[in-house]
Amino acid sequence: REYTNRETGSIIELFATDEPGKAEGYHPIEPGCMFSLWADEAKSITDAIFEANTRCTGMTHWVLVSSPGAPRGFFYNAVTSPRWNSVKVTAYDCPHIREEEIQAAMELYGESSPFFRSAYLAEFTSVDEQVVIPYEKLRKQIIDPPPLIPEDGRLRAGIDLSAGGDEQVLSVWRGNQQIGLEGFRFTETNAIVEHILNLRTKYHLEGPDTFVDDGYTGRAIIDLLRAKGFPVVAIRFGSKAFNTKAYANRGTELWWNFGILLQHLRLIDERRQINQLSSRYYLQSRTNDRLILESKRDARAHGHSSPDRADATVLAWAGTGPNHYRGSTTREEPSELALTLLEKLVQAKDNLGLT
């Protein structure tokens, strides 16, 4: 539909499309005039459409209106970005929603339920989605972080590697406090190694508690790091889990362990890290009930972002058991020592080509 103001010549054009080519090319009627783009139900609009919108020239105002959905996509990124001005409207601010209705929904679903928080409190939540770590749990950690645990002063680090398409990431922790999150992109192996060694010096990393993703591109980098005196520990996400009854592979197990530890951890409030940590999906086998993370190929197909920053943060805790902060935190529990030793034995077995 199109509405035209006959006195000024201004036009309001309304359209719905799922074709990006029909959502680009708009501009002011005359140079210097105002031109605004409004997106209704923005959470349901694909990123491809929004990318097409960015090709509209001369835009003076861009307004996105929607109820919140899952913590991902263009609308979520805009609301959580300091570059956009956002206004949050809850059910309590809506004159057409009676307070009795809100109270009834609260009693029916629970005040802390993802549905109530999304539909009535205008919060991004993981509603009806199989994510390892719900978004609301992460936000709670940011808003109300746990106290520092001074007796656990270990320096932990995780490094997620890639061939250059996705970013490489270093996540650094001192005790239960995240002190560094470094993203970088290099295509050459030597450049990656050199940069990691510089970051090692920056954060004073020793090596035994630095865990590196031993994926398709990782082995050569890991070998070079060790040759240059950085004794990193290789972790293969696709390798066998220690708890084979519950998890299909080691990567799934590490993510679940991190989810258990999360209540004790102080995360850096970095948007991409939070987004990735709350967008890691999993499946459950119908034959043996084991859990397995969604593959990166399936994640891309479903529009989920590559979890590079999240994987690095999870890797940093690969040598720490999920019960580390239960009870005394002045020493490692025997089960954690066994866990770390077993991890190193498995890696030694792989390096020697043993079965």
C-alpha positions as CSV (number, residue, x, y, z in Angstrom):
1,R,0.0,0.0,0.0
2,E,1.1,3.5,-0.6
3,Y,-0.1,6.8,0.9
4,T,0.9,10.2,-0.6
5,N,0.6,13.6,0.9
6,R,-0.7,15.7,-2.0
7,E,0.5,19.0,-0.5
8,T,4.1,17.9,0.2
9,G,4.6,15.0,-2.1
10,S,5.7,12.8,0.8
11,I,5.1,9.1,0.5
12,I,4.4,6.3,3.0
13,E,5.0,2.9,1.4
14,L,4.0,-0.3,3.2
15,F,5.2,-3.7,2.1
16,A,5.9,-7.2,3.3
17,T,8.6,-9.3,1.6
18,D,10.9,-12.3,2.1
19,E,13.0,-11.3,-0.9
20,P,16.0,-9.1,0.0
21,G,16.1,-7.5,-3.5
22,K,12.7,-5.8,-2.7
23,A,13.9,-4.3,0.5
24,E,16.7,-2.2,-0.9
25,G,17.2,0.9,-3.2
26,Y,14.9,3.3,-1.3
27,H,16.1,6.9,-0.8
28,P,14.6,10.4,-0.1
29,I,12.4,12.0,-2.8
30,E,14.8,14.9,-3.0
31,P,18.4,15.3,-1.7
32,G,18.5,16.5,1.9
33,C,15.0,15.4,2.8
34,M,14.1,13.2,5.7
35,F,13.8,9.5,5.0
36,S,12.8,6.9,7.7
37,L,12.6,3.1,7.6
38,W,10.3,1.3,10.0
39,A,10.4,-2.4,10.7
40,D,7.4,-4.0,12.5
41,E,7.8,-7.4,14.2
42,A,11.5,-6.9,13.7
43,K,12.4,-10.1,15.6
44,S,10.8,-12.1,12.7
45,I,12.6,-10.3,9.9
46,T,15.6,-12.2,8.6
47,D,19.1,-10.7,8.7
48,A,19.2,-10.9,4.9
49,I,16.3,-8.4,4.7
50,F,18.0,-6.1,7.2
51,E,21.2,-6.3,5.2
52,A,19.3,-5.2,2.2
53,N,17.8,-2.3,4.2
54,T,21.3,-1.0,4.9
55,R,21.7,-0.5,1.2
56,C,19.0,2.2,1.3
57,T,20.8,5.6,1.0
58,G,20.0,8.9,2.7
59,M,18.3,7.3,5.7
60,T,17.8,9.8,8.6
61,H,15.8,7.6,10.9
62,W,15.6,3.8,11.4
63,V,13.0,2.4,13.8
64,L,12.7,-1.3,14.8
65,V,9.5,-2.3,16.7
66,S,9.0,-5.8,18.1
67,S,8.4,-8.0,21.1
68,P,11.7,-9.6,22.1
69,G,12.5,-13.1,21.0
70,A,15.6,-15.3,21.1
71,P,18.9,-13.5,21.9
72,R,20.3,-13.4,18.3
73,G,19.8,-11.7,15.0
74,F,19.8,-8.1,13.8
75,F,17.0,-6.9,16.1
76,Y,18.7,-8.3,19.2
77,N,22.1,-6.9,18.1
78,A,20.5,-3.4,17.6
79,V,18.8,-3.4,21.0
80,T,22.0,-4.4,22.8
81,S,24.3,-2.1,20.8
82,P,25.2,1.4,22.2
83,R,24.9,2.8,18.7
84,W,21.1,2.5,18.9
85,N,18.7,4.3,21.2
86,S,16.3,1.7,22.6
87,V,13.1,2.0,24.6
88,K,11.8,-0.9,26.6
89,V,8.0,-1.2,27.0
90,T,6.8,-3.8,29.5
91,A,3.2,-5.0,30.0
92,Y,3.0,-2.6,33.0
93,D,3.5,0.3,30.5
94,C,0.7,-0.8,28.2
95,P,-2.7,0.8,29.0
96,H,-4.6,-2.0,27.1
97,I,-3.2,-4.7,29.3
98,R,-4.9,-5.0,32.7
99,E,-2.8,-5.6,35.8
100,E,-5.1,-8.6,36.6
101,E,-4.0,-10.2,33.3
102,I,-0.4,-9.7,34.2
103,Q,-0.8,-11.2,37.7
104,A,-2.7,-14.2,36.2
105,A,0.1,-14.9,33.7
106,M,2.7,-14.6,36.5
107,E,0.8,-17.1,38.6
108,L,0.3,-19.5,35.7
109,Y,3.8,-19.4,34.2
110,G,5.9,-18.2,37.1
111,E,7.6,-14.8,37.4
112,S,11.0,-16.2,36.4
113,S,9.7,-18.3,33.5
114,P,11.2,-17.5,30.1
115,F,7.7,-17.0,28.6
116,F,6.6,-14.5,31.2
117,R,9.8,-12.6,31.0
118,S,9.6,-12.4,27.2
119,A,5.9,-11.7,26.7
120,Y,5.3,-9.4,29.7
121,L,8.6,-8.0,30.8
122,A,10.1,-7.5,27.3
123,E,13.2,-9.4,28.0
124,F,15.2,-11.5,25.5
125,T,14.9,-15.1,26.6
126,S,15.4,-18.7,25.4
127,V,11.8,-19.6,25.0
128,D,11.1,-23.2,23.9
129,E,14.6,-23.6,22.5
130,Q,17.2,-26.2,23.4
131,V,20.2,-24.1,24.4
132,V,22.8,-25.2,26.8
133,I,22.9,-21.9,28.7
134,P,19.7,-19.8,28.7
135,Y,20.2,-16.1,28.0
136,E,18.4,-15.1,31.2
137,K,21.0,-17.1,33.3
138,L,23.8,-15.2,31.6
139,R,22.2,-11.8,32.1
140,K,21.8,-12.6,35.8
141,Q,25.5,-13.2,36.1
142,I,26.2,-9.8,34.4
143,I,23.7,-7.8,36.5
144,D,24.4,-9.6,39.8
145,P,27.9,-11.1,39.6
146,P,29.1,-13.5,42.3
147,P,31.9,-12.4,44.7
148,L,35.5,-12.8,43.8
149,I,37.1,-16.0,45.1
150,P,40.6,-14.8,46.1
151,E,41.8,-18.3,47.1
152,D,41.5,-19.5,43.6
153,G,44.2,-17.5,41.8
154,R,44.8,-19.8,38.9
155,L,45.4,-18.3,35.5
156,R,43.2,-20.2,33.0
157,A,43.0,-19.5,29.3
158,G,41.2,-21.0,26.3
159,I,42.1,-20.5,22.6
160,D,39.7,-21.1,19.8
161,L,41.4,-21.4,16.4
162,S,40.2,-21.0,12.8
163,A,41.6,-21.0,9.3
164,G,41.0,-17.3,8.9
165,G,37.4,-17.1,7.9
166,D,36.1,-16.9,11.5
167,E,38.0,-15.1,14.2
168,Q,40.6,-16.6,16.5
169,V,39.9,-15.9,20.2
170,L,41.8,-15.9,23.5
171,S,39.8,-16.0,26.7
172,V,41.8,-15.4,30.0
173,W,40.7,-15.9,33.6
174,R,42.3,-15.3,37.0
175,G,40.4,-17.4,39.4
176,N,36.7,-16.9,38.8
177,Q,37.2,-13.5,37.1
178,Q,37.5,-13.1,33.3
179,I,40.3,-10.6,32.8
180,G,40.7,-10.8,29.0
181,L,38.9,-11.5,25.8
182,E,41.0,-11.0,22.6
183,G,39.6,-11.6,19.1
184,F,41.9,-11.5,16.1
185,R,42.1,-12.7,12.5
186,F,45.2,-14.0,10.7
187,T,45.3,-16.4,7.7
188,E,49.0,-17.5,8.0
189,T,49.9,-20.1,10.7
190,N,53.1,-18.2,11.7
191,A,51.2,-15.0,12.2
192,I,48.7,-16.7,14.4
193,V,51.5,-18.3,16.5
194,E,53.4,-15.1,16.9
195,H,50.3,-13.2,18.0
196,I,49.4,-15.9,20.6
197,L,52.9,-15.8,22.0
198,N,52.6,-12.0,22.3
199,L,49.3,-12.4,24.2
200,R,50.9,-15.1,26.4
201,T,53.5,-12.4,27.5
202,K,50.7,-9.8,28.0
203,Y,48.7,-12.0,30.3
204,H,51.7,-14.0,31.9
205,L,50.3,-17.4,30.8
206,E,52.4,-20.4,31.8
207,G,50.8,-23.1,29.7
208,P,49.5,-26.0,31.8
209,D,46.1,-24.3,32.2
210,T,46.0,-23.0,28.6
211,F,43.7,-25.1,26.5
212,V,43.6,-24.9,22.7
213,D,41.0,-26.2,20.2
214,D,42.6,-29.1,18.4
215,G,40.3,-29.0,15.4
216,Y,41.0,-29.2,11.7
217,T,43.4,-26.3,11.7
218,G,44.7,-26.5,15.2
219,R,47.4,-29.2,15.2
220,A,50.1,-27.3,13.3
221,I,49.6,-24.2,15.4
222,I,49.7,-26.3,18.6
223,D,52.9,-28.0,17.6
224,L,54.5,-24.7,16.8
225,L,53.4,-23.2,20.1
226,R,54.9,-26.1,22.0
227,A,58.1,-25.9,20.0
228,K,58.5,-22.3,21.0
229,G,58.1,-23.2,24.7
230,F,54.4,-22.7,25.3
231,P,53.1,-26.0,26.7
232,V,49.5,-25.7,25.8
233,V,47.0,-28.5,26.2
234,A,45.1,-29.6,23.1
235,I,41.4,-30.3,23.4
236,R,39.5,-32.1,20.6
237,F,35.8,-31.3,20.9
238,G,34.9,-34.3,18.8
239,S,36.8,-36.8,21.0
240,K,35.2,-39.2,23.4
241,A,33.5,-37.7,26.5
242,F,34.6,-38.8,30.0
243,N,31.0,-39.3,30.9
244,T,29.9,-41.3,27.9
245,K,26.5,-42.1,29.4
246,A,25.4,-38.4,29.2
247,Y,27.4,-36.8,26.4
248,A,28.1,-37.8,22.9
249,N,31.6,-36.1,22.8
250,R,34.0,-34.0,24.8
251,G,32.9,-30.7,23.4
252,T,29.3,-31.2,24.6
253,E,30.6,-32.3,28.0
254,L,32.8,-29.2,28.4
255,W,29.9,-26.9,27.6
256,W,27.6,-28.6,30.2
257,N,30.4,-28.4,32.8
258,F,30.8,-24.7,32.1
259,G,27.1,-24.2,32.5
260,I,27.3,-25.8,36.0
261,L,30.3,-23.6,36.9
262,L,28.7,-20.4,35.5
263,Q,26.9,-19.5,38.7
264,H,30.3,-18.9,40.3
265,L,31.9,-17.0,37.4
266,R,32.3,-13.3,36.7
267,L,32.1,-12.7,32.9
268,I,33.2,-9.7,30.9
269,D,30.0,-8.0,29.7
270,E,30.8,-8.3,26.0
271,R,27.9,-8.5,23.7
272,R,29.2,-11.1,21.2
273,Q,30.4,-13.4,23.9
274,I,27.0,-13.3,25.7
275,N,25.2,-13.8,22.5
276,Q,27.3,-16.8,21.5
277,L,27.1,-18.4,25.0
278,S,23.3,-18.1,25.0
279,S,22.9,-19.4,21.4
280,R,24.6,-22.8,21.6
281,Y,22.1,-25.4,20.7
282,Y,22.0,-29.1,21.4
283,L,20.2,-32.3,20.4
284,Q,19.3,-35.3,22.4
285,S,19.6,-38.8,20.9
286,R,16.4,-40.8,20.7
287,T,18.3,-44.0,21.0
288,N,20.5,-43.5,24.1
289,D,19.4,-40.1,25.4
290,R,23.0,-38.7,25.1
291,L,23.4,-35.0,24.5
292,I,25.3,-33.5,21.6
293,L,26.0,-29.9,20.5
294,E,24.6,-28.7,17.2
295,S,27.3,-29.0,14.5
296,K,28.8,-25.7,13.2
297,R,27.5,-26.6,9.8
298,D,23.9,-26.9,11.1
299,A,24.3,-23.8,13.2
300,R,25.2,-21.8,10.0
301,A,22.3,-23.3,8.2
302,H,19.9,-22.2,11.0
303,G,21.4,-18.7,11.1
304,H,23.2,-19.1,14.4
305,S,26.5,-17.3,14.8
306,S,29.9,-19.0,14.9
307,P,30.6,-19.6,18.7
308,D,34.3,-18.6,18.5
309,R,34.3,-16.4,21.6
310,A,32.1,-18.8,23.6
311,D,34.2,-21.8,22.7
312,A,37.4,-20.0,23.9
313,T,35.7,-19.2,27.2
314,V,34.5,-22.8,27.6
315,L,37.9,-24.1,26.7
316,A,39.5,-22.0,29.5
317,W,37.7,-24.2,32.0
318,A,38.5,-27.6,30.3
319,G,40.9,-28.5,33.2
320,T,38.5,-27.6,35.9
321,G,35.8,-30.0,37.1
322,P,32.1,-28.8,37.4
323,N,32.2,-29.2,41.2
324,H,35.3,-27.0,41.6
325,Y,33.5,-24.3,43.6
326,R,31.4,-26.6,45.7
327,G,32.7,-26.6,49.3
328,S,36.3,-25.6,49.7
329,T,38.0,-23.6,46.9
330,T,41.5,-23.5,48.5
331,R,42.5,-26.7,46.7
332,E,41.5,-28.8,43.7
333,E,39.4,-31.8,44.4
334,P,40.9,-35.2,43.5
335,S,38.3,-35.7,40.8
336,E,39.6,-32.5,39.0
337,L,43.2,-33.6,39.3
338,A,42.2,-36.9,37.8
339,L,40.3,-35.1,35.1
340,T,43.3,-33.0,34.1
341,L,45.7,-35.9,34.1
342,L,43.3,-38.0,32.1
343,E,43.0,-35.1,29.5
344,K,46.8,-35.0,29.2
345,L,47.0,-38.8,28.9
346,V,44.5,-38.9,26.2
347,Q,46.4,-36.1,24.3
348,A,49.7,-38.1,24.8
349,K,48.0,-41.2,23.4
350,D,46.8,-39.2,20.3
351,N,50.2,-37.7,19.7
352,L,51.9,-41.2,19.8
353,G,49.2,-42.6,17.5
354,L,48.2,-45.2,20.1
355,T,44.7,-46.8,20.2
